[in-house]
Amino acid sequence: MAKIVASKDMPPFPENFRPIFFNNQFRVKIPLPSERKFPSLNGKIAIVTGANSGLGFESSKQLLGLGLSHLVMAVRSSEKGKDAAAKLRLTSSTATIDVWPLDMESYDSIQAFVRKCNAELPRIDFTILNAGIGPIAFRKSPSTGHESATQVNYLSTVLLAVLLLPVLKAKSTPDGPPRLTVVTSVLGHLAKFRNSDQRPLLSSFDDIKTTPWDPREAYSVSKLLGQLFLIELSERVNPNDVVINMVEPGAIKGTGLSRDVSGVMLIALKLFHGIAGRPVERGAATFVDALLGHGKEAHGCFLMNCEIAPLATLYHSPDGKRLIKQLWEETMKELSFAHLEEIISSMK
């Protein structure tokens, strides 16, 4: 059997990414969970954020189809979550399906959600951090003052991931370590990251005078930041306690990520997705694969097309190493109110 190579030990993708994109979107067909031999999830509990629509909804549906006993849908809108839960109950009439509030633009909401997980769940086997946004206009999150994509896709996702770690560890079972899968994007590999030299770094995203804003770059960089942080985090977490990985679902049609797009841009996006986009059920199948198709060998890895794939080129450069150090220090400072350093130290 060939030795499995971790993402960080792989050479980066070639500079010309077009052949890879073409292969991903036109030649690779992601198998659905029903087409694979996954074990029954009877007796197991999963958390899926952003579970009321798109990839979050479809991956929840697929987990229930595999016999999941208890699903926690973490959603911003309880009303939309309850509507989605009613549809999911058609897939499984026996599973417990809970709808819990989670506002990814509120640190208080994130902390309250984690406390609820700790207090009310007897075990946690799988967690998919899927909630994210693709804003088309510059906006600051009201409660923090940070640019919204940086806030939701990076800072809040990092906070939620780290706060969940000791809960997952405490609620693990003899079945094996719980899985924590964070949804990312290969667009992070392609980000220009023009403000990477700005110091301080995180606050530079909030100033459009020093960091000109465009929607694609904002989304791409927010996903790149998450990738760089999670690689460092995984080095400090024992995979025997929690397995952390990242999953890239591909370009998907039928999600709500671009719900704010309108006009000519919307027409162009629909044409693009109509030609090249994967169906949402195939994209969601990559989430299920990240949870069930990989074990400790994928800890800290970037998964694409259901396989371990390379990290962003920036990770391998001297500038990237310095950037990761800067990002880690600023993130710890930003989220110091939640004692992240102490939590991470406890996971060693």
N, C-alpha and C positions, 0 to 999 in steps of 0.2 A: 504494500500500500504506500502510495506516495505521501511524503510528509506534507502536512498542511502548512502553508506559508501565511503568516499574518499580514494584514493590510500594511502595517508600518514597515514591513520588510520587503514589500514589493516595489519594483521600480514604478515611477509615476506613469500615468497615461501619456502617450505621445502628444506633442504640441498640437498636431492636427487632430481635432476631436471628431470631425465629421464622419469618418468611417465607423467610429465607435457608436455614434448616435444612430447612424443608418442601421447598423447591426442590431442595436438594442430595440429600435422601434419597428423594424420591418422583418427581421430574421428570427429574433428570439420570441418564442411564445411561452409565457409563464404558465406552468401547469397549475390548475386549480387544486385546492386541497382534496376535493372529491376524486381527483385523478391520481392521487398519491396515497401511500400507505402510512398515514399518520396514526398514532395511537388515539384511543378514545380519551376525551377530556372530561369524562364523568368524574364528579367530585372536585373539580378544579375551579379556581376563581380567577377572573381576568379583569383588568381595568383598561379602558380605552378612552383617551381624551379626544374631544371633538367627534364623538360617536354618533351624533344625530344625522350626519349627512356624509356624502362622498366616500372617501377611502375609510374613514373611521366607521361609518355605518356598515359598509360592505365587509370589512374585516371582522366586525362584531358578528355579523350574520354568518360568516364562514366559521368562526370559532364555535358558535352555537350549533352549527351543522355538524361539528365534530363531537358534540355531546357535552360542551361546556355546561357546568352546573350553575354558575353564578357569574353574571356580567354586571360590572359597574360602569355605567355610561357617565362620563364626566363632561358636562356641557355648560355652555354659558347661558343658554335659554332653556329653562326648565320646561316651558310649554312645548318648544320644538323637540326637546328630549323625550317628553312623554309621548308625543305623536310618533316619534321614531321607535320608541320602545314597544308601542302597540303593534307596529309592523314587524318588529323582530320576534315578538311572541308567536307570530304565525310560523316562524322557523322552528321554535322550540316552545311547546306549551308547558313543559315541566321545569325549565330553568328559571331561576330567580333573576330578574332584571331590574336593577335599581338605577334611578336617575338622580345623580348628585350634582349640585351646582359647582362650577369651577370657572372663574373669570381670570383668564391668563393676563389681564392687564392690572390685576390687583394682587399685591403681595399678601394682603390679609386673606383673600379668598383662597390662595394657594396653600397657605399655612393651615387654614381651617379645613380644607379638603384632606390634607395629610393627617391631621388629628382625627378626622372622621374615619379614615382608612384604618388607623391604628386602633381606634376604639371599637369599631363595629365589624371588622373582617377577621374571621378566624385564621385565614391563610390567604396568601397572594401568590399565585403561580406565574402569572403573565401580566406585564404592563406594556401598553403601547402609548407612547407620548406622540400623538398625531396632531394635536391642535396647533394650528399655525395660520398665518395670514399672508396675503400677497397684496399689500396696499398699492393703489395707483396714484396716490397723492401724498405728499409729505404731511404727517400728522404726529403730534406728540401724545403719548398716553397721559391722560389727565392726572393719574395718581402718582406718577413718577417723573414726568417731564422728559422722558426718553422717547426718541423716534420709535414709532409703533412697531415696525418690523424687528428692530433690534430688541425691543422690549419683549414682545411675545415669542418670537422664534428663537431668541437667544437667552436673555436674562431670566425670563419667567420659566422657560423650559429647563434651564440649568438649575434654578431654585427648586423646582418641583422634583427633578431627578435626584438631586442630592438629599432633599428632605425625605424622599421615599426610601433611600438606601437602608437606613437602620430598621425601618418598618418591614421592608422586604426580608431582610436578614432575620429579624425576630420571628417572622411568620413563615419561614421556609419549612419544608417538610422532608421526610426521608426520600421523597420522589426525586429530589435533586434541587440545585439552587434555582431560585426564581429568575425569570428573564425580564430584563428591562430593555426594550427596544425603542429607540428614538428615531423618528422619521426625519430624514435629511434629504438632500438633493445634490445630484452631480453638478448642478449649476454652481455650487460652491467651489468646485474645482476650476471653473471658468471665470470666476469673479476677478475683476480688475483690481479691486481693493485699493483705490487711489489714496485713501487716507491712512494706510497702514503705518506710515511714519509719524502720524500725529500723536502728540503726547500732551495731556492724557488721551488715551485712545477712545474709550467708550463714549465720553462726552462729545467727541468730535462728530459723531453721527447725529447729534442733536442740533448742530449749527450748519444750516444750508449755505451760509456765507463762506465757510472754510471747506465744507464738504458738499459740493453740488449733489443734488438728489435725483435719482431716476429709479423707477419701480423695479426694473429687472436687477439692477445692481444692489438695491436695498435688500431684496429678497435673497439674492445669491450670497452676499456677504454675511447676512444673518445666519445662513445655513453653514457657511464656512467657519464662522466663529464657534458655532456649536460643535462642529467636527473637531476643531483644534482643542477645545476645552475637554470634550469627552474622551479623546485619546489620552490626555494627561490624567483625567479622572480615573480611567480604567487602570492606569499604572498603579494607582493607590488603592484599588479595591480588589480584594481576593475573589477570583471567579468561583471559588468554592462557596462563597457567600451569596454573590449576585453576579450574573452574567450580563454585561452591558454590550449592546451592539447598536449599529446604525443601519438603517435601511433606506435605499433609494428606489422608489417605485417606478420611475420612468415618467415620461410625459403622458399624462392621463387625460382622457376626455370624460366629461360628466361629473367633475368635482365642483365644489363651491369656492375653490381658491381664488378664482378670478371673477367672483360674483359682482364686484364693483366696476368691472370694465364695461365700457359702452362705446357706441359709435363705430368708427372705422376700425379701431383697435379690437373691438369685440368681433367684428366680422372677420378680421384677419386671424384672430385667435381660433375662432370656430373652424375656419378653413384649415388651419394648421393641425388642429386636433382631429378634424375629420379625416385628414390624410394620414397623419403620423401617430395620433394618440392611441395609447392602449385603452381597452375597455376598463372601466373602474374595477370590475371583479378580478381582472388579471393583475392590476396594480395592487389591490388589497391582498392578493395571494402572496405577494412578496413579504407582506407584514407577517402573515401566518408562517411562512417559511422561516423568517428571522427568529420566530419564537420556537418552532418545532423542528426545523430542519438543521439546526446548528446547535452545538453545545459549547463547552468551555473553550474550544479551539477558536471560536469566533469572538471571544471576549476582546473588546476594544476595536473591533473590525468594522469596516465599511462594506456593506453587502449590496451587490447590484446583480440583477438577473439571477437571484437566488444563489449567488456565489460570492466568496470573499474577493474583494476588488481593491485596487490601490487607493491610497489617500491623495489629497490634493498635492500638487507639486510643491507648493509653499511649505508644506510640512518638512520636507527634506532639506531645505536650504538653511544656511546660517541665519538669514533674516527671519525665517520661519521659527527657528528655535527661540530667538530673542522675542519675537512677537508672542509666542505661546506663554513665555514667562511674564511678559507685560500684561497679557490678557488675563492670565490666572490671578496675578496680584490685584489688578483693578476689579475683577469680578468678586474676589474675596472681600475687598473693601466695600463694594457696592452692596453686597448681600451679607455684610457682617452682622446685621441685626438678627439674622437667623442662625448665627454661629456655625456657618458652613465648615470652617476649618476644623472645628472640634468634631463635627460629624464625620468628616472625611478621615480624620486621624483615628477615629474609633472603628473604621472599617478595615484597617490594616491587619 
